């Protein structure tokens, strides 16, 4: 029997706040897309005049919140599994579709030598490595796969510190609370991040492709279905594609 996650009072307050923006298109956005989404949103609003309210978080937590009635119209996940789960539960309006493939990088703000690539995690001066929770964040799950691919996971398991999403991993790296962090390439390519620290791309063959999915949720049928469909279609437009490529995503 499947046990549903109970939403804490704080999240109910958040959802109430989201509901206050009646008429706006409300989009749940996986943390790796955070900076990319700001550009996507600006372009979409410029073209259509439709206002978007976004909430940033981990795909796993969003899925639990949607299952509990969170009032999101569109869900941009960091993988395809979570949207497909919601589809099986009858909580989506349309079929999930991959709009981009993400890339994992290893990022540092200190003097860690990244010339060895992912092997740098084993260096003695590296004491803490930030990674998104594999239980709720697809990028964290694939970072673990990469470590196992290179037979490094057992060696560095004790060094791993977990963030609930890529956003928290980024905080660990920027604050130097962690010596290294596995994050999304889209983060380090953001305009205000390009000059911060050093990074190296993880070989794509070391982990499963991070197919990022989008789906319109049943909640949109209440008043935002037309706008939700417009945004869904926009993600597959040439304009959106150029923005996604700018941030290191690979188009399907």
Rosetta silent file (secondary structure, phi, psi, omega in degrees, C-alpha in Angstrom):
SEQUENCE: XXXXXXXXXXXXXXXXXXXXXXXXXXXXXXXXXXXXXXXXXXXXXXXXXXXXXXXXXXXXXXXXXXXXXXXXXXXXXXXXXXXXXXXXXXXXXXXXXXXXXXXXXXXXXXXXXXXXXXXXXXXXXXXXXXXXXXXXXXXXXXXXXXXXXXXXXXXXXXXXXXXXXXXXXXXXXXXXXXXXXXXXXXXXXXXXXXXXXXXXXXXXXXXXXXXXXXXXXXXXXXXXXXXXXXXXXXXXXXXXXXXXXXXXXXXX
SCORE:     score description
SCORE:     0.000 S_00000001
   1 L     0.000  132.990 -178.306    0.000    0.000    0.000 S_00000001
   2 L   -81.061  132.337  179.155    1.380    3.410   -0.963 S_00000001
   3 L  -100.439  124.603 -179.802    1.741    5.891    1.880 S_00000001
   4 L   -80.223  145.076  175.436    1.132    9.517    0.989 S_00000001
   5 L   -75.664  133.532  177.501    3.406   12.225    2.336 S_00000001
   6 L   -87.348  131.307 -177.519    1.670   14.569    4.774 S_00000001
   7 L   -80.467  124.226  177.165    2.273   18.235    4.000 S_00000001
   8 L   -64.606  159.076 -178.902    3.663   20.186    6.984 S_00000001
   9 H   -55.382  -37.206 -178.526    1.875   23.417    8.017 S_00000001
  10 H   -60.320  -39.461  179.728    4.681   25.550    6.520 S_00000001
  11 H   -70.456  -32.765  177.441    4.066   24.065    3.069 S_00000001
  12 H   -64.004  -36.067  176.436    0.335   24.656    3.416 S_00000001
  13 H   -64.100  -43.006  178.751    1.143   28.328    3.992 S_00000001
  14 H   -59.006  -46.890 -178.311    3.302   28.284    0.849 S_00000001
  15 H   -63.722  -36.960  177.897    0.517   26.738   -1.178 S_00000001
  16 H   -63.483  -38.257  178.169   -1.947   29.306    0.164 S_00000001
  17 H   -64.642  -42.424  178.847    0.414   32.048   -0.953 S_00000001
  18 H   -61.241  -40.518 -178.854    0.655   30.511   -4.407 S_00000001
  19 H   -64.317  -24.733 -177.722   -3.130   30.376   -4.620 S_00000001
  20 L   -63.125  -22.043  179.965   -3.240   34.092   -3.879 S_00000001
  21 L   -91.166   53.961 -177.578   -1.939   34.730   -7.399 S_00000001
  22 L   -58.204  134.105  179.607   -5.193   33.620   -8.985 S_00000001
  23 L    97.516  -27.259  175.491   -5.008   33.803  -12.752 S_00000001
  24 L   -75.371  150.802  175.620   -1.215   33.606  -12.919 S_00000001
  25 E   -81.962  122.087 -176.032    0.358   30.490  -14.378 S_00000001
  26 E  -104.620  121.154 -173.772    2.061   28.654  -11.493 S_00000001
  27 E  -120.774  126.825  173.407    5.059   26.513  -12.436 S_00000001
  28 E   -87.316  121.658 -170.687    6.990   24.097  -10.198 S_00000001
  29 E  -120.535  122.043  175.480   10.612   24.280  -11.376 S_00000001
  30 E   -58.238  142.324 -170.257   13.395   21.803  -10.576 S_00000001
  31 H   -59.300  -29.928 -178.752   16.314   23.628   -8.952 S_00000001
  32 H   -65.862  -21.893 -177.299   18.776   22.900  -11.766 S_00000001
  33 H   -93.477    1.933 -170.492   16.611   24.978  -14.132 S_00000001
  34 H   -48.151  -56.045 -175.488   16.404   27.936  -11.754 S_00000001
  35 H   -76.746  -36.434  176.229   18.491   30.479  -13.673 S_00000001
  36 H   -60.504  -39.555 -175.717   17.564   29.178  -17.102 S_00000001
  37 H   -64.833  -32.590  178.980   13.918   29.501  -16.192 S_00000001
  38 H   -59.671  -39.929  178.093   14.245   33.211  -15.474 S_00000001
  39 H   -72.761  -40.979  177.693   15.208   33.766  -19.120 S_00000001
  40 H   -60.377  -45.007 -178.855   12.579   31.352  -20.401 S_00000001
  41 H   -62.690  -44.427 -179.111    9.933   33.089  -18.318 S_00000001
  42 H   -61.806  -42.667  179.772   10.966   36.561  -19.494 S_00000001
  43 H   -66.187  -42.910 -179.262   10.852   35.508  -23.148 S_00000001
  44 H   -64.171  -44.756 -179.321    7.495   33.766  -22.744 S_00000001
  45 H   -65.489  -35.356  177.604    5.950   36.714  -20.928 S_00000001
  46 H   -64.000  -40.280 -177.187    7.284   39.077  -23.592 S_00000001
  47 H   -76.870  -33.443 -170.530    5.698   36.998  -26.359 S_00000001
  48 H  -115.563  -21.984 -174.661    2.360   36.262  -24.696 S_00000001
  49 L    77.728    4.684 -179.693    1.791   38.739  -21.878 S_00000001
  50 L   -85.138  127.546 -178.692    1.025   35.784  -19.597 S_00000001
  51 L   -84.444  138.633 -179.671    2.391   36.183  -16.074 S_00000001
  52 E  -119.866  134.525  169.711    4.209   33.250  -14.445 S_00000001
  53 E  -110.021  123.098 -177.580    4.798   32.562  -10.768 S_00000001
  54 E  -110.878  148.150  174.211    7.551   29.994  -10.233 S_00000001
  55 E  -124.101  129.885 -175.395    8.436   27.874   -7.220 S_00000001
  56 E  -103.676  136.871  178.178   11.926   26.327   -7.068 S_00000001
  57 E  -176.405 -165.921  179.243   12.683   22.990   -5.391 S_00000001
  58 L   -89.524  147.147 -176.938   13.554   19.326   -5.782 S_00000001
  59 H   -62.240  -39.430 -179.743   11.597   17.147   -8.197 S_00000001
  60 H   -64.168  -43.027  179.305   10.885   14.495   -5.570 S_00000001
  61 H   -68.123  -38.584  176.366    9.449   16.974   -3.091 S_00000001
  62 H   -60.271  -41.438 -179.964    7.340   18.613   -5.777 S_00000001
  63 H   -59.683  -45.063  178.185    5.924   15.216   -6.677 S_00000001
  64 H   -62.875  -39.462 -179.684    4.894   14.588   -3.060 S_00000001
  65 H   -67.629  -40.909  178.567    3.353   18.062   -2.853 S_00000001
  66 H   -64.823  -39.477  176.736    1.398   17.606   -6.077 S_00000001
  67 H   -61.217  -26.762 -179.976    0.110   14.267   -4.799 S_00000001
  68 L   -97.270   10.767  172.749   -1.161   16.178   -1.765 S_00000001
  69 L    98.214   15.168  178.361   -2.947   18.809   -3.812 S_00000001
  70 L   -58.107  135.834 -172.559   -0.356   21.557   -4.357 S_00000001
  71 L   -85.046   59.561  176.289   -1.848   24.104   -6.805 S_00000001
  72 L   -96.207  144.806  178.890    0.742   23.963   -9.584 S_00000001
  73 L   -93.577  -37.858 -178.033   -0.284   24.232  -13.236 S_00000001
  74 E  -134.156  144.800 -179.915    2.933   23.002  -14.875 S_00000001
  75 E  -124.074  117.312  172.523    5.783   20.869  -13.531 S_00000001
  76 E  -100.087  103.719 -176.562    9.331   21.125  -14.905 S_00000001
  77 L   -92.792  161.674  175.229   11.059   18.068  -13.463 S_00000001
  78 L   -87.322    2.180  174.978   14.736   17.160  -13.456 S_00000001
  79 L  -153.858 -175.966  177.636   13.813   13.760  -14.892 S_00000001
  80 L   -98.336  -18.327 -174.709   10.995   11.900  -16.604 S_00000001
  81 H   -64.598  -45.296 -177.945   10.268    9.445  -13.796 S_00000001
  82 H   -65.060  -45.979  176.215    8.471   11.865  -11.477 S_00000001
  83 H   -60.543  -36.779  179.072    6.131   13.261  -14.168 S_00000001
  84 H   -67.636  -34.693  175.883    5.362    9.701  -15.291 S_00000001
  85 H   -61.522  -45.804  179.083    4.542    8.768  -11.694 S_00000001
  86 H   -64.578  -35.063  177.548    2.065   11.646  -11.519 S_00000001
  87 H   -64.070  -44.049  178.908    0.592   10.578  -14.855 S_00000001
  88 H   -61.890  -29.765 -179.250   -0.013    7.043  -13.564 S_00000001
  89 L   -86.892    3.316  177.347   -1.780    8.549  -10.560 S_00000001
  90 L    74.877   25.978 -175.522   -4.105   10.537  -12.812 S_00000001
  91 L  -105.039    4.638  179.424   -2.715   13.921  -11.759 S_00000001
  92 E  -114.778  155.283  178.147   -1.588   15.168  -15.166 S_00000001
  93 L   -88.457  -36.419 -176.989   -3.526   16.636  -18.065 S_00000001
  94 L  -130.239 -179.351  177.798   -1.173   15.482  -20.831 S_00000001
  95 L   -77.929  138.067  174.938    1.692   13.078  -21.414 S_00000001
  96 L   -62.244  149.651 -179.279    5.080   14.134  -19.973 S_00000001
  97 E  -141.856  136.916  178.339    7.621   15.119  -22.603 S_00000001
  98 E   -75.510  125.530  179.679   11.409   15.583  -22.420 S_00000001
  99 E  -106.490  -13.060 -179.581   12.333   19.163  -23.294 S_00000001
 100 E  -167.288  160.348  172.946   16.094   18.984  -22.569 S_00000001
 101 E  -116.277  127.843 -176.804   18.955   16.795  -21.382 S_00000001
 102 E   -93.261  162.678 -178.156   21.043   18.094  -18.497 S_00000001
 103 L  -125.629  140.069  179.986   24.774   17.746  -17.786 S_00000001
 104 E   -96.660  138.808  174.987   26.534   17.215  -14.447 S_00000001
 105 E  -128.354  158.856  173.299   29.645   19.151  -13.443 S_00000001
 106 E  -104.750  127.318 -168.072   31.989   19.081  -10.459 S_00000001
 107 E  -125.779  141.005  179.254   32.357   22.589   -9.006 S_00000001
 108 E  -140.650  146.921  175.483   34.790   24.168   -6.533 S_00000001
 109 L  -106.972   -6.439 -177.486   35.293   27.611   -5.019 S_00000001
 110 L  -108.013 -155.939 -174.102   38.690   26.874   -3.492 S_00000001
 111 L   -95.889   22.546  178.347   42.046   25.735   -4.867 S_00000001
 112 L   -62.767  131.024 -179.981   41.152   22.084   -5.505 S_00000001
 113 L   -78.923  112.964 -178.586   42.888   20.924   -8.683 S_00000001
 114 L   -97.943   11.827 -179.112   40.187   19.756  -11.087 S_00000001
 115 L   -64.921  -22.331  178.233   42.588   18.837  -13.881 S_00000001
 116 L   -86.330    0.363 -178.066   42.057   15.164  -12.971 S_00000001
 117 H    72.067 -141.518 -176.004   38.315   15.504  -13.432 S_00000001
 118 H   -63.365  -20.824  178.267   36.116   13.504  -11.100 S_00000001
 119 H   -60.450  -18.212  179.839   39.194   11.812   -9.615 S_00000001
 120 H   -60.482  -22.496 -178.974   39.691   15.039   -7.636 S_00000001
 121 H   -62.566  -23.103 -177.599   37.097   13.820   -5.126 S_00000001
 122 H   -88.055   -3.889 -178.988   39.687   11.411   -3.747 S_00000001
 123 L   -65.527  141.207 -176.251   42.312   14.060   -2.970 S_00000001
 124 L   -60.560  -29.902 -179.342   43.188   14.282    0.759 S_00000001
 125 L   -74.374  -12.145  177.357   42.483   18.032    0.913 S_00000001
 126 L   -87.919  109.617 -176.686   38.892   17.369   -0.151 S_00000001
 127 L  -103.205  -31.210 -179.121   36.989   16.766    3.074 S_00000001
 128 L  -133.791  133.030  179.990   33.390   17.492    2.100 S_00000001
 129 E  -123.493  118.671 -178.374   31.612   16.883   -1.205 S_00000001
 130 E   -84.738  138.873 -179.156   28.115   18.324   -1.676 S_00000001
 131 E  -149.597  141.383  177.577   25.558   16.300   -3.568 S_00000001
 132 E   -70.459  147.087 -177.658   21.791   16.610   -3.941 S_00000001
 133 L   -55.584  120.086  178.786   19.788   13.943   -2.131 S_00000001
 134 L   -62.273  -19.032 -178.138   19.557   10.886   -4.404 S_00000001
 135 L   -75.497  -27.781 -175.493   16.141   10.186   -2.864 S_00000001
 136 L  -127.088  -13.854 -175.071   14.491   13.343   -4.179 S_00000001
 137 L  -121.035  115.186 -179.191   16.857   14.948   -6.702 S_00000001
 138 H   -56.046  -35.833  179.603   17.657   13.240  -10.044 S_00000001
 139 H   -66.666  -34.040  175.441   20.963   15.098  -10.366 S_00000001
 140 H   -66.842  -40.005  179.027   22.029   13.696   -7.009 S_00000001
 141 H   -62.491  -41.739 -178.707   21.060   10.221   -8.128 S_00000001
 142 H   -76.335  -26.868  174.234   23.127   10.524  -11.294 S_00000001
 143 H   -65.107  -40.187  176.301   26.090   12.001   -9.404 S_00000001
 144 H   -62.760  -42.458  178.218   26.122    8.837   -7.281 S_00000001
 145 H   -59.467  -39.794  179.631   25.997    6.779  -10.491 S_00000001
 146 H   -65.466  -42.537  178.443   29.027    8.693  -11.812 S_00000001
 147 H   -62.394  -40.053  179.537   30.985    8.058   -8.618 S_00000001
 148 H   -70.415  -34.967  178.590   30.154    4.361   -8.822 S_00000001
 149 H   -59.692  -39.520 -179.729   31.081    4.262  -12.512 S_00000001
 150 L   -92.022    9.237  179.102   34.591    5.432  -11.627 S_00000001
 151 L    57.976   39.790 -178.989   34.718    3.144   -8.553 S_00000001
 152 L  -110.822  -13.251 -171.917   35.030    6.161   -6.278 S_00000001
 153 H   -60.143  -49.397 -178.690   31.798    5.963   -4.284 S_00000001
 154 H   -63.076  -31.998 -179.314   33.051    3.697   -1.490 S_00000001
 155 H   -69.244  -34.871 -173.628   36.203    5.792   -1.218 S_00000001
 156 H  -113.569    3.740 -177.094   34.368    9.088   -0.720 S_00000001
 157 H   -49.627  -42.850 -177.883   31.047    8.005    0.824 S_00000001
 158 H   -69.632  -17.015 -179.729   32.048    9.423    4.222 S_00000001
 159 H   -87.109  -14.137 -172.201   32.841   12.806    2.614 S_00000001
 160 E   -73.466  132.533  171.998   29.400   13.286    1.084 S_00000001
 161 E  -121.247  135.219 -169.157   27.081   15.958    2.473 S_00000001
 162 E  -105.821  131.847  171.191   23.551   16.013    1.103 S_00000001
 163 E  -102.489  155.432 -178.030   21.432   18.972    0.056 S_00000001
 164 L   -74.434  -16.017  177.082   17.713   18.602   -0.516 S_00000001
 165 L  -156.784  174.074  175.555   18.164   20.009   -4.021 S_00000001
 166 H   -57.891  -34.829 -179.185   20.779   21.379   -6.408 S_00000001
 167 H   -58.696  -42.116  179.579   20.011   24.840   -4.975 S_00000001
 168 H   -72.630  -35.440  174.580   21.270   23.799   -1.533 S_00000001
 169 H   -58.358  -43.901  179.577   24.305   22.089   -3.059 S_00000001
 170 H   -60.217  -39.306  178.136   25.138   25.399   -4.743 S_00000001
 171 H   -63.180  -41.335  178.912   24.917   27.159   -1.377 S_00000001
 172 H   -61.076  -42.163 -178.084   27.325   24.640    0.148 S_00000001
 173 H   -70.638  -48.589 -176.988   29.839   25.229   -2.649 S_00000001
 174 H   -61.535  -39.401  179.891   29.534   29.024   -2.774 S_00000001
 175 L   -80.304   -6.177 -176.821   29.876   29.350    1.003 S_00000001
 176 L    64.905   22.248  172.114   32.789   26.865    0.937 S_00000001
 177 L   -68.769  -23.057  173.865   30.987   24.690    3.453 S_00000001
 178 L  -123.978  145.304  179.871   31.898   21.935    0.968 S_00000001
 179 L   -75.350  -33.392  179.678   35.172   21.666   -0.947 S_00000001
 180 E  -138.732  158.972  175.059   33.456   20.281   -4.036 S_00000001
 181 E  -151.043  141.938  174.218   29.917   19.916   -5.254 S_00000001
 182 E   -90.193  118.061 -179.480   28.097   18.050   -8.016 S_00000001
 183 E  -135.663 -174.856 -179.669   25.761   20.489   -9.724 S_00000001
 184 E   -91.058  144.556  178.889   24.142   21.155  -13.094 S_00000001
 185 H   -59.134  -30.924 -179.891   26.082   22.764  -15.930 S_00000001
 186 H   -61.428  -27.540 -179.770   23.249   25.263  -16.280 S_00000001
 187 H   -71.314  -50.191 -175.197   24.176   26.679  -12.862 S_00000001
 188 H   -72.936  -14.187  177.580   27.842   27.414  -13.612 S_00000001
 189 L   -93.668   -5.011  177.126   26.919   28.945  -16.975 S_00000001
 190 L   -62.543  145.791 -172.356   24.512   31.459  -15.422 S_00000001
 191 L   -52.440  -44.658 -176.078   25.717   35.029  -15.980 S_00000001
 192 L   -84.301    0.856  179.381   26.431   35.789  -12.318 S_00000001
 193 L  -108.515  -16.758 -171.791   28.130   32.412  -11.743 S_00000001
 194 L   -57.073  -30.406 -177.283   30.531   32.298  -14.703 S_00000001
 195 L   -97.322    5.825 -175.943   33.341   34.000  -12.801 S_00000001
 196 L  -103.358  115.218  174.669   32.847   32.054   -9.587 S_00000001
 197 L    71.885 -168.491  177.554   35.111   29.094   -8.930 S_00000001
 198 E  -128.531  155.759 -179.875   36.212   26.378  -11.324 S_00000001
 199 E  -149.958  160.761  177.496   34.355   23.403  -12.717 S_00000001
 200 E  -139.014  138.111 -179.311   34.802   20.335  -14.866 S_00000001
 201 E   -77.808  137.587  176.734   32.161   18.455  -16.837 S_00000001
 202 L   -83.547  133.571 -179.447   31.540   14.829  -15.906 S_00000001
 203 L   -53.374  128.401 -174.353   31.780   12.445  -18.853 S_00000001
 204 H   -62.131  -27.566  179.105   28.233   11.746  -20.033 S_00000001
 205 H   -71.134   -7.328 -177.486   28.863    8.016  -20.316 S_00000001
 206 H   -85.359   -9.118 -179.110   29.387    7.849  -16.554 S_00000001
 207 L  -149.455  163.560  179.964   25.722    8.400  -15.722 S_00000001
 208 L   -69.748  143.847  178.832   22.284    7.954  -17.211 S_00000001
 209 L   -55.512  133.273 -179.866   21.111   10.824  -19.428 S_00000001
 210 E   -88.275   84.543  179.993   19.269   13.411  -17.338 S_00000001
 211 E   -80.061  111.663 -175.852   16.139   13.694  -19.470 S_00000001
 212 E   -90.979  127.499 -173.453   14.216   16.633  -18.046 S_00000001
 213 E  -110.144  151.516  174.843   10.475   16.393  -18.408 S_00000001
 214 E  -125.964  144.776  179.116    7.597   18.843  -18.461 S_00000001
 215 E  -149.788  144.250  172.583    3.933   18.072  -17.889 S_00000001
 216 E   -85.731  132.954 -176.970    0.707   20.031  -17.507 S_00000001
 217 E   -94.728  157.904 -177.924   -1.021   19.158  -14.249 S_00000001
 218 H   -58.181  -30.437 -178.855   -4.721   18.591  -13.663 S_00000001
 219 H   -57.543  -29.722 -178.034   -4.889   21.737  -11.529 S_00000001
 220 H   -62.478  -24.642 -177.360   -4.443   23.822  -14.699 S_00000001
 221 H   -65.577  -18.402 -177.750   -7.878   22.722  -15.893 S_00000001
 222 H   -66.550  -41.712 -179.452   -9.499   24.918  -13.244 S_00000001
 223 L  -159.825   -6.023 -173.223   -8.594   28.204  -14.960 S_00000001
 224 L  -122.415   19.424 -174.193   -5.152   28.110  -16.604 S_00000001
 225 H   -62.450  -43.772 -179.125   -5.282   25.281  -19.127 S_00000001
 226 H   -62.613  -43.983  179.391   -4.958   27.490  -22.212 S_00000001
 227 H   -67.570  -38.601  178.860   -2.000   29.389  -20.739 S_00000001
 228 H   -62.566  -40.929  178.867   -0.400   26.158  -19.525 S_00000001
 229 H   -65.571  -38.461  178.100   -0.632   24.688  -23.028 S_00000001
 230 H   -62.331  -42.162  179.824    0.945   27.825  -24.491 S_00000001
 231 H   -69.152  -41.064  177.227    3.872   27.539  -22.088 S_00000001
 232 H   -56.722  -48.012  179.859    4.237   23.811  -22.737 S_00000001
 233 H   -65.543  -36.771 -179.737    4.398   24.471  -26.491 S_00000001
 234 H   -59.841  -37.314 -178.406    6.804   27.398  -25.960 S_00000001
 235 L   -59.445  -21.426 -178.841    9.371   25.092  -24.314 S_00000001
 236 L  -105.790   13.517  179.079    9.748   23.308  -27.656 S_00000001
 237 L   -84.714  165.859  177.401   10.032   26.479  -29.722 S_00000001
 238 H   -62.203  -38.723 -178.523   13.209   27.726  -31.389 S_00000001
 239 H   -62.737  -47.169  179.376   13.399   30.653  -28.965 S_00000001
 240 H   -65.794  -38.685  179.466   13.295   28.409  -25.910 S_00000001
 241 H   -59.387  -40.426  178.979   15.730   25.985  -27.538 S_00000001
 242 H   -65.045  -39.561  178.322   18.336   28.725  -27.958 S_00000001
 243 H   -65.963  -44.144 -179.881   18.007   29.686  -24.311 S_00000001
 244 H   -62.262  -42.240  179.048   18.326   26.068  -23.162 S_00000001
 245 H   -65.741  -36.005  178.007   21.432   25.528  -25.292 S_00000001
 246 H   -57.672  -33.085 -178.265   22.958   28.726  -23.898 S_00000001
 247 L   -96.521   16.582  172.783   22.784   27.118  -20.445 S_00000001
 248 L    87.633    5.394  177.748   24.430   23.885  -21.519 S_00000001
 249 L   -80.291  151.650  175.126   21.353   21.758  -22.082 S_00000001
 250 E  -104.492  132.077 -178.235   21.159   19.356  -25.005 S_00000001
 251 L   -80.657  147.891  179.350   17.902   19.390  -26.931 S_00000001
 252 L   -59.963    0.000    0.000   16.000   16.130  -27.567 S_00000001
